[in-house]
Amino acid sequence: MNITSIGSAQPPVQHKDRRVALVAGGAGGIGIEVAKELLLDNMAVAIGDIDPQKAAQAATDLMQAVSGAEVIWVDLNITEQSSVTRAIGEIEQRLGPIDAMINAAGWNHAMALLKSDENYWRQMIDINLLGGIRLTHAVLGGMIERGYGRIVHIAGEAGRAGVSEQSLMSAANGGTIAFVKAMAREVLDKGVTVNCLSPGPTATPMLDQMIQYAEDAAAMVASLRGAVPMGRLGQPHDIAPVVAFLASEGAGFVTGQTISVSGGMTMV
Ligand SMILES: NC(=O)c1ccc[n+]([C@@H]2O[C@H](COP(=O)([O-])OP(=O)(O)OC[C@H]3O[C@@H](n4cnc5c(N)ncnc54)[C@H](O)[C@@H]3O)[C@@H](O)[C@H]2O)c1
C-alpha cells in the first residue's frame, strides 16, 4: 500500500473558472474589502446587505475598481428568515449556485450588562449569532448536494478573550466560533469547509459608531489601540486576504478553524 492512497477515496475538487460568492454585509466595512478581494480572485460576487443604497453604491464602486468584475447586490436582512431565503434564490437565479458564503454582517453597541435589557440581548444575539446560523442553514443543503462549499463567518476577538461592556458580543462571537467547529464536523466528508475569522478592533463604520456612543471616546480609542500588541487598529485590507484564502478552492483541507487577524491580540 502506498501512503498517498490513504484517505484518497474522496474525489479531488473540480476546478471551476468562476466561483460564486455571497458576501453578507458586503456594502461596507470589512465586507466590501472582502468582496473586492474575491473579485480579484475571479469570483462572481453578490453583495447582500440591509442597506440597499449603500449596497448599490458598493457594487458600482467595485465594478470600477476591479476590471471585468461580475458583481450584483441584493436586499438582505439576516435577522429575517424570509429575506435570507429570497436573497439566496435571487442570487442563484442571477449568478448560479453559491459556492462560498461569507457572513460579514453585524451590529454592535457596547453596553455594560447591568445597563442592558432583554430587548438588547435578543437584538445582539439575533444579528450576531442567529444571522450566521440562518445563512448557513440556507446555503448548506445546496453545497452538500454539489459536493463543494466554503463557509466563512466573521466573529471577533471578543469571543476568544471576552471584552468588558461587550458581554453580548462576546457571547455571540463565542457562539459563532463553537457553531463553526460543530458545523465543520457535521460536513467533514461533504466537500464543504466551515471556518471563522476573528478580527480585533478594526477601523470601520461599526467601530466609528461605537466610539461615537462611548461615554469617554478618547479613553475608548486609547484602550482599543492599547489592546493590540502591534499598537494599531486593524484595517479591512488586513482581514480580507485571509477571508479570501478560506473561501478559496485551495483551502479545502482547512476546516473548523478560527483565525485571529488582530495584530497579536490572541495567540491560540
Ligand atoms: N470593526 C471591528 O472592530 C470588528 C471587530 C471584531 C469583529 N467585527 C465583526 O466584523 C463583521 C463586520 O463588521 P464591520 O466592522 O465591517 O461592520 P460595519 O458596520 O462597518 O459593516 C457591517 C455591514 O453589515 C450590514 N448589516 C447590518 N445589519 C444587517 C442585517 N441585519 N442584514 C444584512 N446586513 C446587515 C451593514 O449595513 C453594513 O454594511 C461584524 O460581524 C463585526 O461584528 C468587527
PDBQT file of the ligand as one rigid body, heavy atoms in Angstrom, charges set to zero:
ROOT
HETATM    1  N1  LIG A 301     -14.833  46.610  13.231  1.00  0.00    +0.000 N 
HETATM    2  C1  LIG A 301     -14.398  45.929  14.276  1.00  0.00    +0.000 C 
HETATM    3  O1  LIG A 301     -13.665  46.462  15.134  1.00  0.00    +0.000 OA
HETATM    4  C2  LIG A 301     -14.755  44.481  14.436  1.00  0.00    +0.000 A 
HETATM    5  C3  LIG A 301     -14.093  43.748  15.423  1.00  0.00    +0.000 A 
HETATM    6  C4  LIG A 301     -14.413  42.414  15.601  1.00  0.00    +0.000 A 
HETATM    7  C5  LIG A 301     -15.384  41.837  14.826  1.00  0.00    +0.000 A 
HETATM    8  N2  LIG A 301     -16.027  42.570  13.878  1.00  0.00    +0.000 N 
HETATM    9  C6  LIG A 301     -17.069  41.889  13.104  1.00  0.00    +0.000 C 
HETATM   10  O2  LIG A 301     -16.820  42.003  11.716  1.00  0.00    +0.000 OA
HETATM   11  C7  LIG A 301     -18.059  41.985  11.000  1.00  0.00    +0.000 C 
HETATM   12  C8  LIG A 301     -18.082  43.184  10.061  1.00  0.00    +0.000 C 
HETATM   13  O3  LIG A 301     -18.051  44.372  10.863  1.00  0.00    +0.000 OA
HETATM   14  P1  LIG A 301     -17.677  45.800  10.292  1.00  0.00    +0.000 P 
HETATM   15  O4  LIG A 301     -16.801  46.433  11.282  1.00  0.00    +0.000 OA
HETATM   16  O5  LIG A 301     -17.286  45.712   8.865  1.00  0.00    +0.000 OA
HETATM   17  O6  LIG A 301     -19.134  46.495  10.415  1.00  0.00    +0.000 OA
HETATM   18  P2  LIG A 301     -19.833  47.601   9.523  1.00  0.00    +0.000 P 
HETATM   19  O7  LIG A 301     -20.938  48.145  10.356  1.00  0.00    +0.000 OA
HETATM   20  O8  LIG A 301     -18.823  48.545   9.010  1.00  0.00    +0.000 OA
HETATM   21  O9  LIG A 301     -20.433  46.740   8.330  1.00  0.00    +0.000 OA
HETATM   22  C9  LIG A 301     -21.467  45.814   8.586  1.00  0.00    +0.000 C 
HETATM   23  C10 LIG A 301     -22.363  45.704   7.377  1.00  0.00    +0.000 C 
HETATM   24  O10 LIG A 301     -23.437  44.830   7.738  1.00  0.00    +0.000 OA
HETATM   25  C11 LIG A 301     -24.671  45.406   7.268  1.00  0.00    +0.000 C 
HETATM   26  N3  LIG A 301     -25.766  44.901   8.105  1.00  0.00    +0.000 N 
HETATM   27  C12 LIG A 301     -26.104  45.308   9.359  1.00  0.00    +0.000 A 
HETATM   28  N4  LIG A 301     -27.181  44.630   9.767  1.00  0.00    +0.000 NA
HETATM   29  C13 LIG A 301     -27.516  43.755   8.774  1.00  0.00    +0.000 A 
HETATM   30  C14 LIG A 301     -28.549  42.803   8.620  1.00  0.00    +0.000 A 
HETATM   31  N5  LIG A 301     -29.466  42.583   9.575  1.00  0.00    +0.000 N 
HETATM   32  N6  LIG A 301     -28.600  42.090   7.485  1.00  0.00    +0.000 NA
HETATM   33  C15 LIG A 301     -27.693  42.312   6.487  1.00  0.00    +0.000 A 
HETATM   34  N7  LIG A 301     -26.707  43.227   6.578  1.00  0.00    +0.000 NA
HETATM   35  C16 LIG A 301     -26.632  43.938   7.704  1.00  0.00    +0.000 A 
HETATM   36  C17 LIG A 301     -24.453  46.900   7.388  1.00  0.00    +0.000 C 
HETATM   37  O11 LIG A 301     -25.361  47.636   6.580  1.00  0.00    +0.000 OA
HETATM   38  C18 LIG A 301     -23.003  47.045   6.959  1.00  0.00    +0.000 C 
HETATM   39  O12 LIG A 301     -22.874  47.222   5.559  1.00  0.00    +0.000 OA
HETATM   40  C19 LIG A 301     -19.160  42.014  12.060  1.00  0.00    +0.000 C 
HETATM   41  O13 LIG A 301     -19.632  40.720  12.289  1.00  0.00    +0.000 OA
HETATM   42  C20 LIG A 301     -18.448  42.531  13.285  1.00  0.00    +0.000 C 
HETATM   43  O14 LIG A 301     -19.048  42.113  14.488  1.00  0.00    +0.000 OA
HETATM   44  C21 LIG A 301     -15.737  43.872  13.655  1.00  0.00    +0.000 A 
ENDROOT
TORSDOF 0
